[in-house]
């Protein structure tokens, strides 16, 4: 196959520089793109996260071409939309977002600009910006009924993730790096990464072959950032034989081991969370102690995240310390990832959401709106539902005697302390801003279409408020 020499033309945007020569790299062919994007076929609607950088812009153009080819062949095509975020961190951010819109419009794909206004005094600006992008996209996707978010993470990103987690002392799960299909992503998003096996240079070569330029973020070459320093280290490691293919093989093997451990943990989680209160869990320590340490640690991490709603898993050293204390026997009460873990002297383990120093605010939700509440719930109200709703933690509704009695009854029946219910969500119907119904614990509502409650990473629970 003859390599095509590529000439770059600047994009119609002052912040987009002319790109370097990528003539030595092979672009991703249409056939290869079809193979890489084949997992997207089973979805009815998808959002593409596009920043205007070379990776995400290649995702945009390759996915659009794949969709056109399928449409021409009479094959089903997911409904596509493009989401880009004006993060406001650089002066060029707004023009870069408009550049993405121009690219999407040229490909006849609907696109939206989502705007983030960063608060002052953020300690880790890049990490906060990343989570803000996910939150804004989750909001837009929930309102539009979009199933999954497609990201342009590539082989270079995967290797950087591997090394970053290696420096943090990660175990099997951390070193498995990023998954091609991640159902339980931030804010309940399902994340798809079709290009994890493709080097970044080939994605940019795919743009160069089309005569396209892209946005270059100066932070990508700033050694003040750890990811840039890790990338620079790889040249020396390559001399020692640690090339991308070997690192990729290690990542795949770690991912394979992680899947096997998760399969063992899944059955335990199903039993632990089988009670009537979805925010609570209980488990017999005698079932846990004979298991391999890696299975115990994974079970504890996932259980604590499920109950506490933390976006990030507990640190491995904390898990190992907790595991040792559990094996020593109870009684014991500790907090982990936003969850209280209580172990009785008899070996009965219970978990519930930690009340914490501050409670989530009471929030009014209008018809047609969605929100993410307390890290654990995604809440949407259908447009035709009469009146608005208020969601608040139980502890903020101490004056509601009917709710307090309901909680006392549940506490006696479940065997959990009344204090364990403090952070749980209660929902009240409002009419013209005034209370028009009793406050109900969210999961006790009749399961009819109307209000949609989704625990992060859990199934969707449709519910309709009772009239009384």
N, C-alpha and C positions, 0 to 999 in steps of 0.2 A: 504494500500500500504506500503510495507516495504521500509524503507529508506536505501539508499546505502551509505556506508561509503567510503569516497573519499581519495585517496592517491595522493599527488601532486608530479610530476616529474619536475625538473627544465628544462626550455626550453633551446635550444642550443644557448644561448646568455648570456654573462657574466653580463649584466645589469638586467637580469630577475631573481628575487629571488624566492626561494621556497615559495609557497603561504600557508596561514594558513588553518586550518581544517574547511571546510564548511559542515561537515556531518549533522549538524542540520537544514540546509536549503534545501528546495526542489528545484532541478534543474527544468528548464523550459522543459517540455516534448515536444516531436515532435508534438503532437496534439495541445498543447497550442501555440507553435511557429507558427503553420499553421494558427491559428486564429489571432494571433497578426500581422502576416505578410501578411494576406489576402489583405489589402489595396494596397499592392505593385503589385498585379496581373494586374492592369489596365495600368501599365507603360510598355513601350517597352524597355527602357534602364535606368539603375540606377547606381549610384556610391555609394560605401560604404566608409564612413569616418572612418578610423581605425588608432588609435594611438599606439596600442599594449597594452593598459590598459585593465583591466578585462572586462569593459563594452563593449568597441568597439570590443575586440577580441571575446566576446560572440556573438555580432551582426554578425561578420564575419562567425563564425561556424554555428550558428543557421540559418542564411540566406542561406548559402551554402547547408545545409541539406534540408531546405525547397525547394530550387531550384531543387536539385537532386530528391526529392520525386515527385515533379510536373512533371519533365521530364520523370521519369519512368512511371508515370501514363498517359503520352501522353498529358499533359496539357501545355498551353503556359507558357513560363518562360521569364522574362525580361532579357535582356543582362546586365550582371553584370561586374563591374570593381571595383578594390580596389584602393583608394587613401590614401596615408600617407604622412605626412609632416615632413621633417627634419628641425626643427625650430632652431636648433643651440643654444638653451638656456642652455642646459646641455651637459656635455662631452659625455654622453651616447646616445645622440639624434640620431646620425648616425647609431649606432648599433641597436637601437630600430626600426628604419625605415627598416633596413635590415631584422630584425626579422619578421616584418609584411609581407615583401615580401616572406619570407620562408613559413610563414603560408598560405598565399594566393596561392602560387605555389603548396603546398601540397594538397590544395583543388581544384586545376586546375582552378583558377580564375586569370585573368590578373590583374596586379598591377603596380602602378607607385609611385616613390618617388618624391615629389615636395620639392624643397629646398627654404628656406627663409633665407636671410642674414639680420638680424636686424640692423638698423642704430643705431649709438651711441646716447645716451642722451634721450631715450624715457622715458616719464614721467610715463606712466602706461604700463609696459612691458607686463603683462598678457593680457590686453585688446587689445593692438596692435598686439600681437601674434595671438590672436583669429581671429581678422579681417584679418590678413595676410593669415591665413589658409583658410578662406572662399574665399578670392580673388584668391589664387593660385588654389583652387579647381574649382572655377567658370571658370577660364581661361582654365583649362584642359577639363572641361565638355563641354564648348562651342565649342572647336575645335573638340571634339569627338562626338558631337551631343547627349549628355546625358541629359535626361529630369529632373532628380531630384537627390538630395543628401540625403542619408539615414544616420541618426545620432543615436547614442546609448544612448541618454539622457533617464534617468530612473526616477523612483518615487523619489529617494533621491534628484536628480538634480531638479526635479519639486518643491519639498518642499523648497529646498534652494533658488530657484528663487522666490518663494512666499514670504519667509521671507526677502530676500534681498530687494524686491520691497516694502514690508511693511515698512521697515526702511526708505525708500525714500519717503514715503507718497503717494504711487501710488494709483490710483483709480481702477475702474472696470477692465480696460484693463491690467494694470500691475499685478493685483492680479489674473487674469486668467492665469498667468504664460505662459508656452510654449504650442504652439499648436501642435497637432499630425500631421497636414498638414498645412504648412505655405507657401503659394505661393509667397509672396513678401518678401523673406528673404534677407540677405545682398548680394549686388552685383547682385540682380535679381534672386537669387537662389530659387528654390522650395525645401523646407526642409521637410523631413518626419521623424517622431519620433515614431516608432511602440512600444517602450517599456516604455512609460511614466507611465504605471500602474504597472510596475514590479520593486520590490526593487532591489538595486544593489547586495545584498547578494545572490539573486537567480540567477542573471546573472553569478556571479563568481562560484556559485555552479554548474552551467551548464558546465563550463570549468573544474572544479574539477572532475566532473563525467566522463569526457573524459581523465583525467590524464594530463591536460594541465596547464601550468603556464602562467603568464602574467607580463607585466611591471608594477612596482609600482613607480609612480611619487612622489618624496618626498614632493612636494608642497601640495599634498593632505592631509598631516598631519601637515602642518606648520601653526601655529596660527597667523603668520604675515598676512595671507590672510583672508579676511572677510568671504568668503564662509566656511572656516574651523571653524571659531569661531561660525558662525551660526549653523553649524552642531553640535558643542559641546553643544550649548544651548538647543538643542532639547531633550536631556535626562531629563533636569529639567522640561520642558514643558510636557513631557510624564507623569510625576508624577501627574500633574494637569489635566490629561485627554485629553490633546491635542495630540492625537496620529495621525499617518500618515493617517489613514482612514478618520478621521474627517477633516484634512487639505485637503485631496483629494476631499472630498465632497464640501468644500468651493470653491476650485479651479474650479470644474465642474460647480458650480452654477454661479460663476463669469463669466466663459466662456460662459455660456448660456445667461446671461444678455448682455455680450459684443456682441454676435451674433445678438441679437435683436436690439441693438443700431446701429450696423453697417448696418443692413438692412434699417433702417431709413435714415442713412447718405448716402447710396449708390445712391439713387435717386437724392439727392441734388448734389452729386459730378458729376453725369452724366450730369446734366444741366450746372453746373459751368464750366466744361471742354469741352463743346460742340463746342467751337469756332474753327476757322481755324488754329490757332497757338497752337499746343499741349503743349507748355511750358507756356501758359498763361491761366488765368481763370478770369471769371467775375460772379458776383452774386448780387442779389438785397437783401439788408439787411432786407427789410420788410418781406421777406420769412423766414428769420432766427430767428427774435426776438420772434415769438410766440412759438417756439419749446422748449421742455424741455432742461434744461441747459446741461445735459449729452450728448444729441444729438448735440447741438451746439458745444461743446468742441471737440467731436470726429470729426465732420465735419471740423472744423478749423485745427485740428492736421493733418488729412489725406490730406487736401488740401495743407497745407504748405509743407508737406513732398513731395507731388507729384510735386509741382512747384520748390521747392528748391533743391530736390535731397538728402536731409539729410538722413544718415543711421539710425539716431535715432529720435524718435518723440520729439516734444517740451516738456519741463517740464510742468507739470500740473499747477503749480503756475503761470507760464507765460501765459498759456492758459486762466486761470481764470481771470487774470488781463486784458488780451486783450479782453475777452468776456465782461467784465464790461465796458471797454472803448467804445466798439462797440455799446453796448446798450445805451450809453449816446449820440450817434450820432456823425456825422462827422463835419468838415473834420478831417482826421487822416491819417498819414503815418507812418508805423512801419515795422520792419523786424522780421521775425520769421522762424527759421529752414532753412535759406538760401533763403527765399522768401520775396519780398517786398509786403506788403498789403497796398493798397491805398483806403481810403473811402472818397467819395465826400460828400459835404454838402447835396446832394440830396439822399444819402443812397445807391449809386452805389459802389460796392466793386470790385476792380481789383487786381490781383496778377500776379507777374512776377519774374523771377530769379534775385536775388540780384547780381549786378555787382561785389561787393566785392572789397577788397583791392588788390587782385592779381587774374589775369585771368588764366584759364588753358592754358597749352602750346599747340602750334601747333604740331601735331603728324602725322607722315607718317605711313600709314598702308599698308603692303605688302599683295598680294594675299595669301589666306590661313591663315591669321592672324585674331585674335579677340582682342579687347581691351575694357576697361571700362573707359569712358571719363566723367569727371566732375561730377561724382556721379549720373548722370541722364541717360546716354546712354551706351548701350552695342553695339559695332559696330563690325561686321564681314564682311570680303570680301572673296567671293568664290575663290577657287584656280585658276579657269580658266578665271578670269576677267583680261583683259589685262592692264598692268600698275598698279601702286599703287595709293593710295588716300592720301590726306592731310585733316585733320579735324582741324579746328581752330575756336576760338570764333570770332564773327563778329567784335569786337573792335580791334582785332589784324590785321584786313584786311582793315584799314581805307583808304589805297591807292587804293583800288579796287572800282572805281567809279560806275561800273555796279552793284556791290553788294550794295553799299550805296544807290543808287537810288531804288533798289528793296526794301530795308529796309524802306526808306521813304514812298514808295507807300503802303507797308503793314501797316506801322504805321498810315497813314491817314485812311486806310480802316478799321483797327481794333479798332481805338480809343485809342491805347496805345502810350506812348511817345517813341520817337526814342531811348532814352537811355535805355529803357526796353529790347532792342534787343542785348545789348552789349555782353552778355554771351552766346547767342544762337549759335549753331554749324553751321558752313558753311563748305562745302566739295568741294574740287577741285581735278580733275583728274590730275595725274602726269604721265609723260612718261620719263623714264631714269632720274628721279629726277627733271625734269623741268615741269612747268605748261603747260598742254595741253588742258585745258577747263576752262570755267567760274566757279567762285565760286558760289555755290548755297546753300541757306538755306536747311538744311537736309530734312525737311518734304515736300519741294516743288518738290522733285525728282519724276519722273514717277515711279509708283509702279510695278516694274518688278523684277523677281529674279536676284540677283547679290549681291548688297550691302544690308546687313540686319541691320536695325536700331531698337534697342529695348529700349524704355524708361523703366527704372527700375520699375518693377511691372506692366508694360503695355503689350499690345499685341505686337507681332512681326510685324514690318512693312518692307516687302521686297521692295527694291528700286534699280533701275539701273540708273546710271548717263546718262544724255543726252549727245549726241555727241558734241554739240556746247559749 
